[in-house]
């Protein structure tokens, strides 16, 4: 029980224990445990519902152990069948918990009796009424009342040791039975990794669909609009005589065609930002060099000859780089920027450093939050070092191994 902090206080001096919070938190723990015993007795005859109750009880117990100073117990695999070892350990705990639960109930009844006796005896003595402790022991007067009160307080201190000990024992039992085993944690990690890969694939498919719809739908229609406006301008020149009316009509058409071309250019930039053609054809390294070449500031790009990566990984890393560059230009007023990519074993690290004003924080906008979400989907980590006055360094490290 060395991992239960209340146990350390229990082995110290009585004054240290009584001055700590453990008697009170353990009292709450044992009170809940004694109440749970009666619920378990109701579900126990109903064999079909008892496993469900055991799971609920285990979920509560994993949180309640902190009242005894133990660490909160991890939940373990969320999916479990009837023959899951974890489920049967939860059922075993629900049955075994009845022992400390019933003992806790007994201790609490005795503690309540001692506290009531210690508090009521002086009041009855002050009213001149005798206090019957047993059939043969009757207390009268202040002296006898004081002795009973002191005895009740001493019993209460001893019982406090009892309920703290019971709380420590139950927390140790819960930690032993309800903690997930190594193989269960490994299975959970594998399931999370599979879910992460599936989420990345789903995101990549959705991105490709949006890119295709924009390219084949809206972009094509805007191109047709611009072309039709040009043809309409030629028709007007042939149909109307030269003069103010023709010039006014042509000016309106020219303005409409300009707006259509601006919308088309903006759409092309959007499609490019989703997944540049260079990224598709030549990979992350070439796309980052192209990104740096398009910027209006001095940029150093060093990709270290990074190899081709899965499409979802390349898209996410490019998104992080593009977002970091955008933040440097838009919010930090940077004039120089360095973008570096390096691989070491099965880990890839990408850093974006600018000489801007710094002060980048997660709470400002959604840019850094979006980058963190991309890093999390890749199973990696993103760190931001941005002191006031700069420089700002955004670093993402992700696994790229098989």
N, C-alpha and C positions, 0 to 999 in steps of 0.2 A: 504493500500500500504506500510505498515511498513516493509514488507519483500523485498522491492525494495530499494537498497542502494542509488540510485540516488535521491530518494524522501527525504532522510535525508539531502543530500547536498542542495536540493532545499529549505528546510526550514531554512538553515543557512544564513550566510551573503552573499551578492552578490559577494564580493571578494573571499570568500571561494569557491563559486560555479564556478566562472570564472577561478580560478586557478586549479580546479580539471579536471579530464579527462571526466567527465560526459557530458558537453556540446558537446564534439566531438564524443563520442561514441553514445550518444542519437541522434545527428545529423545524423550519419550513419544509425541508427535504423529507424528514421522517413523517411529518404530518401528511404530506401528499402521498407518501408510500403507504401509510396506514389506511388512507382512504381508497387507494388503488386496489388494495387487497380485497376489499369487499366487492368491487366491480369484477375482479378476476374470478371470485367465487360464483358470481352470477353467470359469467360466460363459460366457465369450465365445464358444466354439464352439457352445454351446447357445443358439441365437438366440431361442428361445421363452422361455427363463428369464432371459435377460440383462436385459430391462427390469425384471423384478421385483427382481433383484439390484441394479440401478442405483438403484431406489427405496429399497431398504434401505440401500445405501451412502450415498445422499444424506441420509437421515434421521440416520445416524450422524455424517456430516460436519458437519451443521448444529450439532451439539453439540460436536464435537471442535475446531472453530475457536477456541473460547475458550482452548484451550491455547496458542495463538499470540497471545492478547491481542485477538482480534477479537470483535465482538459475536455472540451466538448468532443464527443466521439463522432468521427466521420460517418456519413449515412451509409456508404457502401453502395453496391449495385442497385439501381432503381428497379430493374427487371429481375424478378425472382419467381421461380416456379414452386410447385408444392414440395419438390424434393431438393430445393435449394438449401445448402448447408447453413446459410445465414438465417433463413426462415426458421429452421429447426433450432438454431441457437437462440433465436428470439423467443420461440416457444419454451425452450428450456429456462430462459431467464424469467419469463412470466410465471413459471411454476416455482423456480427457486426463490424468486423475490418475495413469495408468501412468507418465508421464514423470517427475514429481517423486517418485513412489513408487520407481521403479527407481534414480533418482539417490540417494534417501534410503538405499536398501539398500546401494549402493556406499559412501556416506559412513559408514554405520554399521559396515560391515565394516572399513574403514580405521581408524575410531576404535577399534574393538575391538582391532585388531592393534597400534595405537600404544599403547593402554593396557596391553595384555598385555606388549608388549616393554618398556615403561618400568618395569613392576612386576617382571617376571621376570629382567631382566638383572642387577640387583644381587644377587638371590638366587643366581643361577648363579655370579656372580663370587665371592661369599662362599664357595661350595662348591669353588672352585678349578677350575671347569669353564669352558672357552672358550665364547663365544657367537658362533655363525655368523649374521651378518646377511645376507650374500650369499655367492656362491661365492668371492669374492676378499676379502671383509671379515670378519675374525674378531676379536672383541673379547676381550681378556684383561686382567685386573687391574682395580683400583678406578677408575683414571682413565678407562679406556675405558668401563667400565660407567656411570660418572657422566655421561659425554658422551652415551651412548646414551639414558640416562634423561631427560636434559634435552631431547634432540632429540625423544623420544617425547612429552614433555609439551607442547613447543612445537607439535608436529604435532596434538596433541589439542586445543589451543586453536584452531588454525586450522580444524580440522574442526568444532569447536563453532560457529564462525562459519558454516560451510557448512550444518550441519543447521538452524540458526536461520533462515538465509536461505531454505532450501528450505521450511521450515514457513511462513514469511511468504508465500512465493509461492503455496503451495497454499491457504492461508487466503484470500488475495486472489482466487485463481481460484474457490474455492468460493463466496465472497461474490458474485462477479460472475455466476456461472452459476445458483446455487441460490436467490438471493433472489427472492421473488415480485415480479412487475411490477405497476405501478399498476393496470392494468385487471384483473389477477387479484385484487388486494386489494379493488377495488371490487365485483367479482363476489362475493367472499366476504362482504363487508359486506351486500350485497343478500340473499344466502342466509340470513345470520344474522338479518336483519330479518324475512324471511319466516318463519323458524322461530320467532322471538319472537312474531310475530302469531298464528301457528298455535297456539303454546302458550297464549297469552292466551285465544284463542277456545275451546280445549279446556277450560281452567280455568273459563271462564265457563259453558260448557255443563254441566260437572260440578257447579258450584255451583247452577245453576238446577235440575238434576235432584235434588240433595239437598234444596233448599228445597221443591220440589214434593212429594217423597216425605214429608218431615216434615209439611208442611201437610195433604196429602191422606190420609196414612196415620196416623202416630203421633198427631198432634194431634187428628184426628177421633176416633180410638179413645179417647183420654183424655177427650174431651168426652162420648162415649157412656157411659164408665164413671162419670163424675161424675153424669150424668143418671140412670143406672140406680140408683146409690146413693141419690139423692134419692127416686126412686119406691119403692125398697125401704123407705126410712124411713117413707113414707106407709102402705105395706102393713103394716108392723110395728105402727104405731099403731092400725090397724083390727083386727089379728089378736090382739094381746096386751092383756090388761087392764093398767091402770095399776099400777105397782109397781116394785120394785127390779129385777126381771128386765128389764122394758121399758126402764128408764133405762140399764141396763148395755148392752143391745143397741144403743140409740140412740147412746150415747156412742162405742161402737166404730165404728158406721157414720159418725158425724160426723167421727171422726178419719181414717177411710179416705177420706172425701170431701174433707177438707181436704188430705190428702197428694196426692190426684189433682189437685186444683185448683192446688196448688203446683207439681206436675210440669208441668201444662198451662201455667202462667205462665212457668216456666223454659224450656219448649219455645218458647213465643211469643217470649221474649227472644232465644233462639238463632236462630230464623228471622228475627227483625228484624235481628239482628247480621249475618246472611249478606247480606241486601240489603233495607234498609228500603223500605216501599212508597213513601215520599216520594222516595227516590232513583230508583225506577223511574218515577214519574209526573212529578216536578218537577225532577230533576237533582241534581247534586252540591251546588250552593249551598244549595238548600232543605234538603237532608238534613243538611248541616253545621250550619245554623241550628237544626234540630230536635235534633241531637245536643247542641249547646250548651245548649239550653233544658232538657234532661232532666238535666243535671248538678247536683249539690248544692253547687257552688261558683260564685264569680263568674266568668263567661266572657264574653270579647269575641270576636265572630265578624265577620270582614270578608271577604266572598267577592268583592267587586269586580264583581258582576254577571257571574260566569263563565258562559260559554255551555254548552250541552249538549255532552257529549263521548261517544265510543263507550262502550257499556255496560261493557266490560271495563276501560276506563280509569277510569271513574267508580267502579266497584266496588273497584279496587285503591287508588285515592286515599282512598276512604272507609275502607277497611280500615286504611290507614296512620294516618289521623286518629283512628279509634276506638282503635287499639292504643296510640298516643301518649297519648291521654286516659286510657286505662286505666292505663298505667304511671304517669302523673302522680298519679292518685288512689290507686293501690294501693301503689306503692313510694316515691313522693317526698313524700307527704303535702302536696300542693299545695293552696293556698287560692284562687289566682287562675290563670286560664289564658287565653291569647290564641290564636286560630286565624285565620290570614290566608291568602287565596288571591289570587294576582296573575298576570296573563298579560302577556308581552312578546314580541310577534312570534309565533313558533311554539313558544315555551317557556312552560310553566306552573310556577309555584313555589308550594308550600304550606308554611307554617311553623306549628309548634305550640310555643308557649313557655309554661312554667309557672314558678312561684316556689318550687318544692319544694326538697328537700335536695340534688339533683344526684347526681353520681357514677354516672350510667347508663353501662354498658359493654356491648359486644357479647357478652362471655363469660357474662354473667349472664342466664340464661333464654334463651328463643327469640324474645322479642318484637322486639328490634331486628334480629335476624337475619332474621326473617320480613318485616319492613319493607324491609330491604335487598334481599331476594329479589323482592319486589313491584316495587321501583324498577328492579331489573335487568331484569325482564320487560318493563317499560314502556320500556326503553332509556334510563332516566334514572339519577340518582344521589341517594343519601340520605346526609346528613351529620348527625352528632350532636355538639353542643357542650354538655357537661354537667360543668362543674367541680364539685369538692366544695363543698357549700354552696349550689349553684345560681347562677343559674337554669339551666334546661335548655331548649335550643332544638333541635328536630328539623326539618330542612329537606329537602324532596324537590323535585327539579326534573326534569321530564319533557317530552319533545317532544309537542306536540299538533297539529302542523301536518298538512297533507294528505299 
